[in-house]
Amino acid sequence: MDYLTNKTCPRVQSKEYLFLDQSAGTLFVVHTIGWVTASLFTLLSCLLTFWLICQHVRNYSKPDEQRLIIRLLMMVPIYTIFDLLSFFFLKQSIYFTTIRDAYQAASVLAFFNLLLEYLGSSESIRIIKLSRISSTPSPFPFCCFTFNPSKHRLLLPGLKLGVLQYVLVLYLTTFTALILQFLGIYCKESWSIYFPQIHLVSVQTVSSLIANLCLNFFFQAVKEDLSRYKLVLKDICINWALFFVTYQEHALAIAVFAGFIEPTDYMTADSISTSIQSVLISIEFFFISVLQLKAFSVAEYISSDKDDDNSIPYTALEVLLDALNPIDTITDLVYVVGFIFVHMILRRAEPVQPPHKIRRLSSVRSSTASLPMRRTETESDLIPIISIVDLSDSSKFSDK
């Protein structure tokens, strides 16, 4: 209980453990094993992930889907590398975990947008498809209940708001932690109520639970219609990478708080917790990178017509700039801030949802060459590969 009410930030009084400090004796041996293990699994994870990213870059046939897939795949190298750096430089770990958490938030939103893209290329198509789902079981822990997506007009915007709030909360809390650490009042080593860490982490945990629940509700509603996209494997990868490791980190923090992890003469309990988390993450993300080879396989994006001269290839730089362009994440954040403060608090009209059909490659290509093209049946006109006819207007083409 003293750990919860302690007003003093704990410090290592006798010695400070430094990178490759052999004077630490047994601690040096244990940490060397940890460094080698974490580095090896991080290297293997990155090699597998970069290989899969290269395959998507070479077969960039569906930009609206693959840009989100590449963004999700980049989660593995970013998370493992920055977590490994926090293991090497324990005193500066908060700066590395801040960058890691910022990308994690963007990845959560990317997965939700990928599910939306699978469901339909426009809002009208998604609403029509959801209206056809009469009943579906609720996710854990509401497994005993069912819900009807077709009867909830605000289901889609409500779920998206639940995901976006996590992105906003995570950015705000991590940025706040960074500022407080710079000012010397954050005290990463303490979980006392007199220091901000326990309060910021509590807010993050509640927010992540809400976002995870919203993702699972949407996943349950569409998994039957989108079974061909291997959603179960994708869901395992994303929940493991984005949520389970976060809860694991919080569980280690509770172990520190409860006294199960005790400080030594060289390291604080929080530094020991960070080291354990880094080794676990490097191993777990290796298995995630293996699962991703199947979950995000490039097979469905490889064009069967290799002699099609109308396909416009993109360079690797163009694809990466397209995939990592943050403009859609920024517009989503602007929307959720406007929704909360303008619509919910000030009771004004709901802000307009920004469109996601951004021609991201038009800045490096001419407007006529911004999308891969294919010929129609008449071989006279070119139409974009990813163009989809709105289902509501399908009657216009019934006689053709």
N, C-alpha and C positions, 0 to 999 in steps of 0.2 A: 504493500500500500504506500510505502515511502517513495517508491519509484513513481507513483502517480502524482504525489503531492510535493515532490522535491523541487525546490525553487532554484537549485544550483545546477548548471549544465555540467555533466560529468566530463572530466578530462583525464587523460593518462598522466599520472603524476611522476612515475619513476622513469620509464623509457618509452620511446616512441618507435614503433615498428616501421621500418622503411623498406622499400622495394629491394629485394636481394640482400637483406641484412642478415648475414650468416651468424651474427652474434646472438640471434634469437634461439639458436639451438633447435629443439624439437619443432618449434613453431615454424622455423625456416623450412624444415623437411616437409611438414604437412602442407604448407602453402606452396612449396615448389611442385608437389604432386598435384595440388589444385590448379595451379597455373598451367601446367603441362596438359592436364585433362581438359580444362576449359578452352585452352588455345587450340588443341587438336580438334575437338568437336566443333568449335566455331569455324575453323578452316574448312572442315568437311561440309558443314551446313552451308557456308557461303559458296563453295564450289558447286554443290548440287543446285542451289538456288540460281546462281548466275548462269549455269548451263540452261536451266529451264527458261529463264528470262531471255536468253539469246535465241532460243527456239521461237518464242513469241515475237521477238523483234524481227526475225527472218520471215515469219508468216503472219504479218500484221494485216489480216484480212478483215477483221471486225473491230475497228478502233474503239467504238463505244463500249465494248465489253473488255477487250484486251488491255486497254489503258488502265482499267480498274484492277484487272488481274495482275498486271506488272506492279501496280502500286501496292497490292497486297503481298506479292512475293518479296518486294523490297523490305518488308517488315522483318524477315529473317536476318539478313546481314546487318541491318541497322540496329535491331534489338540486341543481337549477340555481340557485335563489335563494341557498341557503347557500354554494354554490361560488362564486357571483358575489361574495358578501360577503367570502369569504376572499381573493378577487382584489383587492377594494378595500382591505381592511385586512389586509395580509400578516402583520403582527406578531401579530395576534389570530386567524389562520386556523385554528389548532388547535381553537378553541372552536366555530367554525362547522362544521368537518369532523367534529367529535364528534357534533353533532346530526344531521348528514347521515348518518353511518355508523350511528347508532342506528336511524334510520328504515329504512335499507337492510336491516338485519338483520330487522326486522319484515316487510319486503316479501318477503324470501326465504321466510319461513315462510308468508306469505299466499299466495304462488304455489303452494306445495306443498299447502296446505289447499284451494286452489281446484281443483287436480287431483283431490284426494280427493273433493271435493263433486261434481265432474263424474262421477267413477267410481260414486258411490253415496252416498245420504244417511245410511247407517248402516254400521257396521263389518262386519256380516254380509253385506250386499250387496257390499261391496268384496271381501271374501274370496272370495265365490262367483264374482265376475267374474274375479278374478285366477287362480282355480283352473281356469278354462277356457282360459287361455293356456298352450299347451304349450311353445312355444319362440319366442324373440325375439332378434334380434341385440343384442350389447352396444354401448354407446356408445363414442365415441372416448375413450381410445386403445386400447380392447379390441375393435376392430371385427372382428377375426378370430375371435372367440369368440361363442358363443350361451349364453343361460341360460334356465332353465325356471322361471318364477314360480310355477307350480302346485306345484312340489316343495319350495318354500322357505316353511315355515310362518311364519318370523320375517322374511320379506322386508319386509312393510309396516312393522312397528314398527322394524326395523333401518334402513330408509331414512329414516324420520321422525327417528330418533335421530341419524342423520348430518346431517340438516338442522338440527335443534335445537341440536346442539353448536356449529354456526357462530354461531347467534344468541347463545348463552351466551358463547362465546369473544370475539365481537366486542364485546358489552356490557362484559365484564370488561376487555379490553385498552384500549378507548377510554376507559373510566372511569379506569383506571390511568394512561393517558397524560395525561388532564386533571388528575389530582391531581399527577402529577410535574411537569407544566408550571407549575402554580400554585406548587409548591414551588421552582421554578427549577432543576430537575435533569434535565428531559427533553431539552432541547437539540434542537429540531426541525431545526436547521441541520446537524446532524452525524449521519453513519451509522457512527460509530466503535463498536467493540465495547464501549467503556467507557461508552457512553450507552445508555439503554434502548430508543431508537426502533427500531434494527435488530432487536432481539430480539422486540419486540411485533409488528412488521410481519411477521417471519418466521412467528410463530405464527398470525397472521391469514391469511397466504397459504396455509399448509398446511391450515388449517381450512376456508377458502373452496374449495380444490380438492376436499376431501372432500365438502362440501355440494353443489358443482356436479356432482360425479360421481353422488351419490345422486339428485339431481333428474333427471339425464339417464338413469339406469337406470330410474327410475319412468316417465319420459316415453317411453322406448323400449318399455316393457311395455304401456302403455295407449294409445299414439297411434293404433293401428288401431281400437280400440273407440270412441275419442272423437274420431274424425276430423271429425265434424260441428261440433266446437267450435273449429276453426281453430287447433289446438294448435301447428302449425309456426310461424305468425306470432307467437303468444303466446310461444313458446319463444325466438324471435329477439329479441323486445322485452326479455324478462326477462334473458336471458343477456347481452345487450348492455348493458342498463342496470345490472344488479346485479353482473356479474362482469367483463365485458370492460373497463369503465372502471376497475375496481379494479386489474386486471392492468396496464392502461395507466399508472396512477399509479405502480405499483411499477417499471415499465420506466423511467419518467422518473427515479425514485429511483436506479436502477442507473446511469443516464446521469450523474447527479450524482456518484455514488460512483466511477465510472470516470474522471471528469474531462472528459467530453464537454460538460457544462454547467459553465461556470466563473463564479465570482463577479465582480462589477464593483465600482466604487468606491461604488455606491449600493445594491446588492442582493447578498444572498448567493445561492449557487447554488440553495439550496432554495426561496428566494422566486421565482427565475426559473422553477423547475420548477412551482411552484404556479400561477404566472401562465399558463404554457403549458397546464397541465392544465385550468384554468378555461375558457380559450377553446375547447379541443377538446371539453370536455364540453357547453358551451352549443350548439355546432354539432351534435354527435352526438345530443343529446337532442331537438333539433328534428326530426331524421329519425325518432327513436323515437316522438315524439308524432304524427307523420304515420302511421306504421305502426299505432299504437294505434287510430286511427280505424277501421281495418279489423279488427284483431285482437280488439278489445274492443267491437265494434259493439253498439249498443243495439237493433238491429232485432229480434232474437229475444226481447226482453223487452217489446216493445210489445204490449199486449193487443189481440187482434183483435175482441173484443166490447166496444166502447166504450160500449154502453148498459147494461153490467152494473152495476146499482146495488149489488151486494153487495161490490164491491171497496172497500176502505177506504184512501183516500189518506193518505199521510204528508206532513208538512211537510218542507221542506228541512232544518231543524234536526234533526228526528227521524232522518232518513236519515243525515245526517253523524255524529250521535252514535252511531248504530247501526254505521256503517261504521268509525269510528275508535275504537270502544270497545276498549281494550287487554286486557280481562279474559281473552280466550281465549289471547293471547300470554303473559300472566302465568301462567295455569294450565299451559300447555305447558312453560314454563321451570321451574316447580315440579316438574313430572313428570320432566323430564330430569335435574334435579339429584337428585331422589330415586332415579331409576334408576341413575345413576352411583355415588352415594355409598352408597345403601342396598343396592341389588341387586348391583352389580358389585364394590364394595369390601368391604362388610360381609357379602356373601353371604346377605342376607335375602330375604324374598319380594318379588317384583316389585311395585312400587307400581301402584295402579289408575290407568289412563289417564283423565283427567278428561273428562267428556262435553262435546261442542261444541254440542249443541242448547240453547243458552242463549236464553231469550226476552228478548232485549235491549230490545225496545220495550215490554215490559209495565210498565216503570216510568213511562212517560208515557201509556200507554193501558191500559184495563181488560184483564183477562186474556182476555176474550171477543173482543177486537178487536186482538190482538197480531200477527195474520197476515192477509194478504189472503185473502178467502174466495170460494168459488164454490159453486154449487148442484150437487147430485148429479143423476142421471138422474130421480130421483123428485121433484125440486124441493121436497123436504120438509126435508132436512137440509143444513146447511152443513158443508163440510170444508175444511181448509186446502189451498191450491193446491200447496204444496210437499210435502204428505204423500205418501209412497211406500210401497206395500205391500211388506213383506219378501218376497224371492223364495223364501225357504225355506218360506213359508206359502202359496204361490200355489195349491197344490192345493185349499185350502179354498174357493176362488172359481171353480173350474173348471166347476162345474155351474150357476153363476149366469148 
